[in-house]
């Protein structure tokens, strides 16, 4: 999409924005009780989404369910267990799994064969839910795109290639129309490590904010040389898995791991670890974590790349490493999909810090999820 086409596309999206024309609660329940299939991260996220909408969940089903397992004070059963109440067969089963890791059609057939007849996949419901930015919080107000038009167009002008403009415009159109089922995806790319563009500084000294279980660490080790790795992961349980991954696979890479979040200052705060990969800073969180300012922690480190996937805290984290960015000019890979306004505010912010950066945008997953801004100079 060239720049003229992108400008027109954005203008059209501004005119198309309207409130969603569906009733989410009624669409989901169809007058039935709800059971979630999948008790992992996606299942937890979908449960939180339903709770926000005021929809009760009866139970979870999961092939890996353990005897007497509970989640959110609800039972977790194997679907083929004799202990599954007969009435469950009349409830609506919503599959909350990653379609790129599971064969959804096979799971639907499996459940149908067991007598569960009303089985749907959560993807299209979660796509609609993106209108409410539920990946981060349930109370972000709807953004009026027309009021943000000037900033949106300024950010568009900073993007270097047609691919970036396509990703940018697709996200805006999906938000304006609340239709997330057919958004643009960057094919043939691997998020962060092979984004389909040249990153000039590379992966030699990599800073990973939101390191999760070490998945990005593993991808870098597979595709690039990495002299040193600095990883931040505030969730206690996930940090243990990160530590195991890095210990087992570090080889000759020097690694420093911190059970911390990153932000614009150093302080302690509450953290909600319930949503696994989507865990985030939250006033309602049960875990207390240390938030660190990278400019105060990484002295003379001179990283070659910084990655941030931190559930909506990216702008604060960027404020906390302005000096590093100005002095070292590392390649950047910053998620911009957790909050709609990040889509344009983060490019503008990075350009203000280092005007020489060339900015690219890639979307690595469905429904605008895993939309990443890359900066290199």
Sine and cosine of phi, psi and omega as CSV:
sin_phi,cos_phi,sin_psi,cos_psi,sin_omega,cos_omega
0.00,0.00,0.89,-0.45,-0.01,-1.00
-0.97,0.22,0.09,-1.00,-0.15,-0.99
-0.91,0.42,-0.62,0.78,0.00,-1.00
-0.91,0.41,-0.69,0.72,0.04,-1.00
-0.88,0.47,-0.64,0.77,-0.01,-1.00
-0.91,0.42,-0.66,0.75,0.02,-1.00
-0.87,0.48,-0.69,0.72,0.01,-1.00
-0.91,0.42,-0.64,0.77,0.00,-1.00
-0.88,0.48,-0.69,0.72,0.02,-1.00
-0.91,0.41,-0.67,0.74,0.03,-1.00
-0.86,0.51,-0.66,0.75,0.04,-1.00
-0.90,0.43,-0.65,0.76,0.01,-1.00
-0.88,0.47,-0.62,0.79,0.04,-1.00
-0.86,0.52,-0.65,0.76,-0.04,-1.00
-0.96,0.27,-0.43,0.90,-0.09,-1.00
-1.00,0.08,-0.28,0.96,-0.11,-0.99
-0.89,0.46,0.76,-0.65,0.06,-1.00
-0.45,-0.89,0.26,-0.97,0.06,-1.00
-0.91,0.41,0.51,-0.86,0.00,-1.00
-0.86,0.50,0.65,-0.76,-0.10,-0.99
-0.98,-0.18,0.49,0.87,0.02,-1.00
-0.77,-0.64,0.31,-0.95,0.07,-1.00
-0.97,-0.25,0.98,-0.18,-0.14,-0.99
-0.84,0.55,-0.72,0.69,-0.07,-1.00
-0.88,0.47,-0.72,0.70,-0.01,-1.00
-0.94,0.35,-0.61,0.79,0.04,-1.00
-0.86,0.50,-0.62,0.79,-0.11,-0.99
-0.98,0.20,-0.74,0.67,-0.15,-0.99
-0.99,0.16,-0.59,0.80,-0.11,-0.99
0.78,0.62,0.54,0.84,0.04,-1.00
0.97,0.23,0.22,0.97,-0.06,-1.00
-0.88,-0.47,0.31,-0.95,0.17,-0.99
-0.95,0.32,0.45,-0.89,-0.12,-0.99
-0.92,-0.40,0.69,-0.72,0.17,-0.99
-0.82,-0.57,0.70,-0.71,0.02,-1.00
-0.99,-0.14,0.79,-0.61,0.09,-1.00
-1.00,-0.09,0.93,-0.38,-0.06,-1.00
0.87,-0.50,0.93,-0.37,-0.05,-1.00
-0.95,-0.30,0.36,0.93,0.05,-1.00
-1.00,-0.06,-0.46,-0.89,-0.05,-1.00
-0.87,0.49,-0.69,0.72,0.00,-1.00
-0.91,0.41,-0.63,0.78,0.02,-1.00
-0.90,0.43,-0.65,0.76,0.03,-1.00
-0.90,0.44,-0.67,0.74,0.03,-1.00
-0.88,0.47,-0.71,0.70,-0.05,-1.00
-0.92,0.39,-0.58,0.82,0.08,-1.00
-0.87,0.49,-0.70,0.71,0.00,-1.00
-0.89,0.46,-0.62,0.79,0.04,-1.00
-0.89,0.45,-0.73,0.69,0.00,-1.00
-0.90,0.43,-0.63,0.78,0.02,-1.00
-0.88,0.48,-0.65,0.76,0.03,-1.00
-0.87,0.49,-0.60,0.80,-0.02,-1.00
-0.99,0.15,-0.06,1.00,-0.02,-1.00
0.99,0.15,0.39,0.92,-0.01,-1.00
-0.98,-0.18,0.81,-0.58,0.02,-1.00
-0.99,0.16,0.58,-0.81,0.08,-1.00
-0.92,-0.39,0.71,-0.71,-0.06,-1.00
-0.99,0.12,-0.66,0.75,-0.10,-1.00
-0.20,-0.98,0.11,-0.99,0.16,-0.99
-0.91,-0.42,0.53,-0.85,0.18,-0.98
-0.89,-0.46,0.65,-0.76,0.01,-1.00
-0.34,-0.94,0.73,-0.68,-0.02,-1.00
-0.89,0.46,-0.42,0.91,-0.02,-1.00
-0.99,-0.12,0.29,0.96,-0.03,-1.00
-0.88,0.48,0.63,-0.77,0.03,-1.00
-0.98,-0.18,0.39,-0.92,0.03,-1.00
-0.82,0.57,0.74,-0.67,0.04,-1.00
0.89,0.46,0.35,0.94,0.00,-1.00
-0.92,0.39,0.63,-0.78,0.05,-1.00
-0.78,-0.62,0.52,-0.85,0.08,-1.00
-0.59,-0.81,0.83,-0.55,-0.09,-1.00
0.81,0.59,0.60,0.80,-0.01,-1.00
0.90,0.43,0.35,0.94,0.06,-1.00
-0.90,-0.43,0.54,-0.84,0.01,-1.00
-0.94,0.34,0.55,-0.84,0.10,-0.99
-0.89,-0.46,0.88,-0.47,-0.05,-1.00
-0.90,-0.45,0.45,-0.90,0.33,-0.94
-0.96,0.28,0.67,-0.74,-0.07,-1.00
-0.88,0.48,-0.50,0.87,-0.04,-1.00
-1.00,-0.08,0.19,0.98,-0.01,-1.00
-0.96,0.28,0.59,-0.81,0.05,-1.00
-0.93,0.36,-0.27,0.96,-0.02,-1.00
-0.99,0.12,-0.12,0.99,0.03,-1.00
-0.94,0.35,0.86,-0.52,0.00,-1.00
-0.84,0.55,0.61,-0.79,-0.04,-1.00
-0.86,0.51,-0.55,0.84,-0.06,-1.00
-0.91,0.41,-0.34,0.94,0.02,-1.00
-0.86,0.51,-0.45,0.89,-0.04,-1.00
-0.91,0.42,-0.33,0.94,0.01,-1.00
-1.00,-0.09,-0.07,1.00,-0.01,-1.00
-1.00,0.09,0.21,-0.98,0.08,-1.00
-1.00,-0.01,0.82,-0.58,0.00,-1.00
-0.98,-0.18,0.84,-0.55,0.03,-1.00
-0.93,-0.36,0.87,-0.49,-0.02,-1.00
-0.99,0.17,0.86,-0.51,0.00,-1.00
-0.89,-0.46,0.97,0.26,-0.03,-1.00
-0.69,-0.72,0.29,-0.96,0.04,-1.00
-0.98,0.19,0.90,-0.44,-0.07,-1.00
-0.93,0.36,-0.27,0.96,0.04,-1.00
-1.00,0.08,-0.19,0.98,0.03,-1.00
-0.93,-0.38,-0.24,0.97,-0.04,-1.00
-0.75,-0.66,0.52,-0.85,0.09,-1.00
-1.00,0.05,0.99,-0.17,-0.11,-0.99
-0.90,0.44,-0.64,0.77,-0.01,-1.00
-0.89,0.47,-0.64,0.77,0.04,-1.00
-0.90,0.43,-0.63,0.78,0.00,-1.00
-0.92,0.39,-0.65,0.76,0.05,-1.00
-0.87,0.50,-0.71,0.70,0.01,-1.00
-0.89,0.46,-0.67,0.74,0.03,-1.00
-0.85,0.52,-0.72,0.69,0.00,-1.00
-0.94,0.35,-0.64,0.77,0.05,-1.00
-0.86,0.51,-0.67,0.74,0.00,-1.00
-0.90,0.44,-0.47,0.88,0.03,-1.00
-0.99,0.12,-0.07,1.00,0.04,-1.00
0.97,-0.25,0.02,1.00,0.08,-1.00
-1.00,0.08,0.95,-0.32,-0.15,-0.99
-1.00,-0.07,-0.50,0.87,-0.02,-1.00
-0.98,-0.18,1.00,0.01,-0.06,-1.00
-0.83,-0.56,0.82,-0.57,0.03,-1.00
-0.76,-0.65,0.30,-0.95,0.02,-1.00
-0.99,-0.16,0.66,-0.76,-0.11,-0.99
-0.96,0.29,-0.19,0.98,-0.16,-0.99
-0.83,0.56,-0.76,0.65,-0.08,-1.00
-0.93,0.36,-0.46,0.89,0.07,-1.00
-0.95,0.31,-0.65,0.76,0.03,-1.00
-0.93,0.36,-0.53,0.85,0.08,-1.00
-0.87,0.49,-0.71,0.71,0.07,-1.00
-0.88,0.47,-0.63,0.78,-0.04,-1.00
-0.91,0.41,-0.40,0.92,0.04,-1.00
-0.85,0.53,-0.39,0.92,0.05,-1.00
-0.84,0.54,-0.48,0.88,-0.04,-1.00
-0.99,-0.16,0.15,0.99,0.02,-1.00
0.81,0.59,0.69,0.72,-0.11,-0.99
-0.95,0.30,-0.17,0.99,0.01,-1.00
-0.88,0.48,-0.42,0.91,-0.05,-1.00
-0.91,-0.41,-0.74,0.67,-0.09,-1.00
-0.37,-0.93,0.28,-0.96,-0.03,-1.00
-0.98,-0.19,0.05,1.00,-0.12,-0.99
-0.81,-0.59,0.40,0.92,0.10,-0.99
-0.97,0.25,0.79,-0.61,-0.02,-1.00
-0.93,0.38,0.48,-0.88,0.05,-1.00
-0.88,0.47,0.70,-0.71,-0.05,-1.00
-1.00,0.00,0.79,-0.62,0.10,-1.00
-0.99,0.10,0.95,-0.30,-0.09,-1.00
-0.88,0.48,-0.56,0.83,-0.03,-1.00
-0.90,0.44,-0.58,0.82,0.01,-1.00
-0.94,0.35,-0.37,0.93,-0.02,-1.00
-0.98,-0.19,0.13,0.99,-0.18,-0.98
-0.83,0.55,-0.70,0.71,-0.04,-1.00
-0.88,0.48,-0.73,0.68,-0.01,-1.00
-0.92,0.40,-0.63,0.78,0.02,-1.00
-0.87,0.50,-0.71,0.71,-0.02,-1.00
-0.94,0.35,-0.56,0.83,0.07,-1.00
-0.90,0.44,-0.67,0.74,0.02,-1.00
-0.91,0.41,-0.64,0.76,0.03,-1.00
-0.83,0.55,-0.68,0.74,-0.05,-1.00
-0.90,0.44,-0.34,0.94,-0.03,-1.00
-0.99,0.11,-0.27,0.96,-0.08,-1.00
-0.98,0.22,0.67,-0.74,-0.23,-0.97
-1.00,0.09,-0.47,0.88,-0.15,-0.99
-0.66,-0.75,0.21,-0.98,-0.02,-1.00
-0.87,0.50,-0.63,0.78,0.00,-1.00
-0.85,0.52,-0.71,0.71,0.01,-1.00
-0.89,0.46,-0.70,0.72,0.00,-1.00
-0.90,0.43,-0.59,0.81,0.05,-1.00
-0.89,0.46,-0.72,0.70,0.01,-1.00
-0.89,0.45,-0.69,0.72,-0.01,-1.00
-0.88,0.48,-0.77,0.64,-0.06,-1.00
-0.93,0.36,-0.59,0.81,0.02,-1.00
-0.89,0.45,-0.66,0.75,0.03,-1.00
-0.88,0.47,-0.74,0.67,-0.02,-1.00
-0.88,0.47,-0.67,0.74,-0.01,-1.00
-0.90,0.44,-0.66,0.76,0.01,-1.00
-0.88,0.47,-0.67,0.74,0.01,-1.00
-0.92,0.40,-0.67,0.74,-0.04,-1.00
-0.90,0.44,-0.58,0.81,-0.09,-1.00
-0.98,-0.21,-0.15,0.99,-0.11,-0.99
0.84,0.55,0.53,0.85,0.07,-1.00
-0.91,-0.42,0.97,-0.25,-0.10,-0.99
-0.95,-0.32,0.11,0.99,-0.13,-0.99
-0.97,0.26,-0.40,0.91,-0.12,-0.99
-0.76,-0.65,0.71,0.71,-0.01,-1.00
-0.98,0.20,0.33,-0.94,-0.04,-1.00
-0.93,0.38,0.68,-0.73,0.09,-1.00
-0.81,-0.58,0.59,-0.81,0.03,-1.00
-1.00,0.07,0.98,-0.19,-0.09,-1.00
-0.99,0.15,0.48,-0.88,0.06,-1.00
0.97,0.25,0.27,0.96,-0.02,-1.00
-0.89,-0.45,0.39,-0.92,0.18,-0.98
-0.88,-0.48,0.84,-0.54,-0.10,-0.99
-0.84,0.55,0.72,-0.69,0.03,-1.00
0.97,0.23,-0.71,0.71,-0.18,-0.98
-0.99,-0.12,-0.48,0.88,0.07,-1.00
-0.63,-0.78,0.96,0.27,-0.11,-0.99
-1.00,0.10,0.09,1.00,0.00,-1.00
0.99,0.17,0.47,0.88,0.07,-1.00
-0.43,-0.90,0.25,-0.97,-0.03,-1.00
-1.00,0.01,0.85,-0.53,0.10,-0.99
-0.98,-0.19,0.91,-0.42,-0.24,-0.97
-0.96,0.29,-0.51,0.86,-0.03,-1.00
-1.00,0.05,-0.53,0.85,0.10,-0.99
0.99,0.12,-0.31,-0.95,-0.25,-0.97
-0.92,-0.39,0.23,0.97,-0.12,-0.99
-0.87,0.49,-0.69,0.73,0.01,-1.00
-0.81,-0.59,0.99,-0.13,-0.22,-0.97
-0.95,-0.30,0.77,-0.64,0.07,-1.00
-0.94,-0.35,0.85,-0.52,-0.14,-0.99
-0.91,-0.42,0.98,-0.20,0.02,-1.00
-0.99,-0.11,0.92,-0.40,-0.18,-0.98
1.00,0.00,0.81,0.58,-0.15,-0.99
-0.96,0.28,-0.29,0.96,0.00,-1.00
0.80,0.60,-0.74,-0.67,-0.07,-1.00
-1.00,-0.02,0.10,0.99,-0.02,-1.00
0.99,-0.13,0.34,0.94,-0.03,-1.00
-0.91,0.42,-0.66,0.75,0.04,-1.00
-0.93,0.37,-0.64,0.77,0.08,-1.00
-0.81,0.58,-0.71,0.70,-0.01,-1.00
-0.91,0.42,-0.66,0.75,0.00,-1.00
-0.90,0.43,-0.65,0.76,0.02,-1.00
-0.90,0.43,-0.71,0.71,0.01,-1.00
-0.86,0.50,-0.52,0.85,-0.02,-1.00
-0.97,0.26,-0.57,0.82,-0.18,-0.98
-0.93,-0.38,-0.28,0.96,-0.13,-0.99
-0.61,-0.79,0.22,-0.98,0.17,-0.99
-1.00,0.01,0.69,-0.72,-0.04,-1.00
-0.68,-0.73,0.92,-0.39,-0.01,-1.00
-0.97,0.25,-0.69,0.73,-0.03,-1.00
-0.63,-0.78,0.51,-0.86,-0.04,-1.00
-0.69,-0.72,0.77,-0.63,0.07,-1.00
-0.85,-0.52,0.90,-0.44,-0.09,-1.00
-0.88,-0.47,0.66,-0.75,0.03,-1.00
-0.86,-0.51,0.83,-0.56,0.03,-1.00
-0.55,-0.84,0.95,-0.32,-0.12,-0.99
-0.98,0.20,-0.37,0.93,-0.01,-1.00
-0.95,0.30,0.85,-0.53,-0.08,-1.00
-0.85,0.53,-0.74,0.67,-0.03,-1.00
-0.92,0.39,-0.66,0.75,0.00,-1.00
-0.94,0.35,-0.58,0.82,0.03,-1.00
-0.85,0.52,-0.63,0.78,0.04,-1.00
-0.86,0.50,-0.64,0.77,0.02,-1.00
-0.94,0.34,-0.61,0.79,0.09,-1.00
-0.86,0.50,-0.73,0.69,-0.01,-1.00
-0.86,0.51,-0.69,0.72,0.02,-1.00
-0.88,0.47,-0.70,0.72,-0.01,-1.00
-0.87,0.50,-0.77,0.64,-0.08,-1.00
-0.93,0.37,-0.65,0.76,0.04,-1.00
-0.85,0.52,-0.68,0.73,-0.09,-1.00
-0.97,0.23,-0.42,0.91,-0.17,-0.99
-0.82,-0.57,0.14,0.99,-0.08,-1.00
-0.91,0.42,-0.59,0.81,-0.08,-1.00
0.86,0.52,-0.81,-0.59,0.00,-1.00
-1.00,-0.08,0.17,0.99,0.06,-1.00
-0.98,0.19,0.78,-0.62,0.08,-1.00
-0.99,0.15,0.80,-0.60,-0.10,-0.99
-0.81,-0.58,0.62,-0.79,0.09,-1.00
-0.79,-0.62,0.85,-0.53,-0.07,-1.00
-0.88,-0.48,0.68,-0.73,-0.05,-1.00
-0.78,-0.63,0.81,-0.58,0.07,-1.00
-0.99,0.16,0.87,0.50,-0.13,-0.99
-0.72,-0.70,0.37,-0.93,0.25,-0.97
-1.00,-0.05,0.15,-0.99,0.04,-1.00
-0.83,-0.56,0.56,-0.83,-0.04,-1.00
-0.34,-0.94,-0.34,-0.94,-0.07,-1.00
-1.00,-0.04,-0.05,1.00,0.08,-1.00
-0.40,-0.92,0.17,-0.98,0.00,-1.00
-0.98,-0.18,0.84,-0.54,-0.05,-1.00
-0.22,-0.98,0.19,-0.98,0.10,-1.00
-0.98,-0.18,0.59,-0.81,0.01,-1.00
-0.45,-0.89,0.08,-1.00,0.02,-1.00
-1.00,0.09,0.48,-0.88,-0.09,-1.00
-0.63,-0.77,0.74,-0.68,0.03,-1.00
-0.99,-0.13,0.96,-0.30,-0.05,-1.00
-0.99,-0.14,0.14,0.99,-0.12,-0.99
-0.94,0.34,-0.44,0.90,-0.15,-0.99
-0.99,-0.14,0.37,0.93,0.14,-0.99
0.84,0.54,-0.90,-0.45,-0.06,-1.00
-0.89,0.45,-0.36,0.93,-0.04,-1.00
-0.98,-0.21,0.28,0.96,0.05,-1.00
-0.87,0.50,0.53,-0.85,-0.10,-1.00
-0.39,-0.92,0.23,-0.97,0.11,-0.99
-0.89,0.46,0.73,-0.68,-0.07,-1.00
-0.38,-0.93,0.65,-0.76,0.04,-1.00
-0.89,0.45,-0.42,0.91,-0.03,-1.00
-1.00,-0.03,0.03,1.00,-0.05,-1.00
-0.92,0.39,0.52,-0.85,-0.03,-1.00
-1.00,-0.07,-0.18,0.98,-0.03,-1.00
-0.96,-0.28,0.65,-0.76,0.09,-1.00
-0.99,-0.17,0.76,-0.65,-0.02,-1.00
-0.77,-0.63,0.38,-0.93,0.12,-0.99
-1.00,0.00,0.80,-0.60,0.13,-0.99
-0.99,-0.16,0.74,-0.67,-0.03,-1.00
-0.88,-0.47,0.53,-0.85,0.11,-0.99
-1.00,-0.07,0.87,-0.49,-0.12,-0.99
-0.88,0.48,-0.57,0.82,0.02,-1.00
-0.88,0.48,-0.43,0.90,0.00,-1.00
-1.00,-0.02,-0.32,0.95,-0.08,-1.00
-0.99,-0.17,-0.66,0.75,-0.11,-0.99
-0.98,-0.18,0.99,0.11,-0.04,-1.00
-1.00,-0.02,0.82,-0.57,0.01,-1.00
0.84,0.55,0.51,0.86,0.02,-1.00
-0.98,0.17,-0.60,0.80,0.02,-1.00
0.81,0.58,0.88,0.48,-0.02,-1.00
-0.92,0.39,0.47,-0.88,0.08,-1.00
-1.00,-0.05,-0.34,0.94,0.03,-1.00
-0.44,-0.90,0.63,-0.78,0.11,-0.99
-0.82,-0.57,0.78,-0.63,0.07,-1.00
-0.91,-0.41,0.66,-0.76,0.04,-1.00
-0.73,-0.69,0.86,-0.50,0.16,-0.99
-0.68,-0.73,0.99,0.12,-0.24,-0.97
-0.76,-0.65,0.61,0.79,0.25,-0.97
0.82,0.57,0.71,0.70,0.11,-0.99
0.99,-0.13,-0.04,1.00,0.01,-1.00
-0.99,-0.12,0.24,0.97,-0.10,-0.99
-0.89,0.46,-0.67,0.75,-0.04,-1.00
-0.90,0.43,-0.70,0.71,0.04,-1.00
-0.88,0.48,-0.66,0.75,-0.01,-1.00
-0.91,0.42,-0.62,0.79,0.05,-1.00
-0.91,0.42,-0.63,0.78,0.07,-1.00
-0.87,0.49,-0.56,0.83,-0.04,-1.00
-0.99,0.17,-0.07,1.00,0.05,-1.00
-0.74,-0.67,0.50,0.87,0.02,-1.00
-0.85,0.52,-0.67,0.74,-0.04,-1.00
-0.91,0.42,-0.67,0.74,0.04,-1.00
-0.86,0.50,-0.71,0.71,-0.03,-1.00
-0.90,0.43,-0.69,0.72,0.00,-1.00
-0.90,0.44,-0.68,0.73,-0.13,-0.99
-0.99,0.12,-0.62,0.78,-0.08,-1.00
-0.99,-0.17,-0.39,0.92,-0.05,-1.00
0.73,0.68,0.81,0.59,0.03,-1.00
-0.94,0.34,0.37,-0.93,0.23,-0.97
-0.87,0.48,0.55,-0.83,-0.01,-1.00
-0.83,-0.56,0.61,-0.79,0.14,-0.99
-0.73,-0.69,0.98,-0.19,-0.18,-0.98
-0.86,-0.50,0.84,-0.54,0.04,-1.00
-0.93,0.37,0.69,-0.72,-0.04,-1.00
-0.82,-0.58,0.32,0.95,-0.10,-1.00
-0.97,-0.26,-0.12,0.99,-0.06,-1.00
-0.96,0.29,-0.56,0.83,0.08,-1.00
-0.78,-0.62,0.74,-0.68,-0.07,-1.00
-0.81,0.59,-0.70,0.71,-0.09,-1.00
-0.91,0.41,-0.34,0.94,0.07,-1.00
-0.88,0.47,-0.44,0.90,-0.04,-1.00
-0.83,0.56,-0.60,0.80,0.03,-1.00
-0.93,-0.36,-0.49,0.87,-0.04,-1.00
-0.94,0.33,-0.57,0.82,0.01,-1.00
-0.94,0.35,-0.71,0.70,0.11,-0.99
-0.83,0.55,-0.68,0.73,0.00,-1.00
-0.90,0.43,-0.63,0.78,-0.01,-1.00
-0.92,0.39,-0.71,0.70,0.00,-1.00
-0.90,0.43,-0.64,0.77,0.04,-1.00
-0.89,0.45,-0.60,0.80,0.01,-1.00
-0.92,0.38,-0.60,0.80,-0.02,-1.00
-0.95,0.32,-0.75,0.66,-0.01,-1.00
-0.70,-0.72,1.00,-0.08,-0.05,-1.00
-0.88,0.48,-0.35,0.94,-0.04,-1.00
-0.96,0.26,-0.27,0.96,-0.03,-1.00
-0.86,0.51,0.66,-0.75,0.22,-0.98
-0.99,-0.10,0.75,-0.67,-0.14,-0.99
-0.93,-0.37,0.70,-0.71,0.01,-1.00
-0.72,-0.69,0.49,-0.87,0.03,-1.00
-0.79,-0.61,0.70,-0.71,0.05,-1.00
-0.73,-0.69,0.60,-0.80,0.09,-1.00
-0.92,-0.40,0.89,-0.45,-0.16,-0.99
-0.98,-0.19,0.13,0.99,-0.06,-1.00
-0.41,-0.91,0.07,-1.00,-0.03,-1.00
-0.94,0.35,0.35,-0.94,0.21,-0.98
0.84,0.54,0.56,0.83,0.01,-1.00
0.94,0.34,-0.03,1.00,0.03,-1.00
-0.91,0.41,0.59,-0.81,-0.01,-1.00
0.90,0.43,0.65,0.76,0.17,-0.99
-0.99,0.12,0.83,-0.56,-0.17,-0.99
-0.81,-0.58,0.70,-0.71,0.14,-0.99
-0.99,-0.10,0.80,-0.60,0.05,-1.00
-0.95,-0.31,0.65,-0.76,0.04,-1.00
-0.75,-0.66,0.71,-0.70,-0.01,-1.00
-0.50,-0.87,0.49,-0.87,0.05,-1.00
-0.44,-0.90,0.00,0.00,0.00,0.00
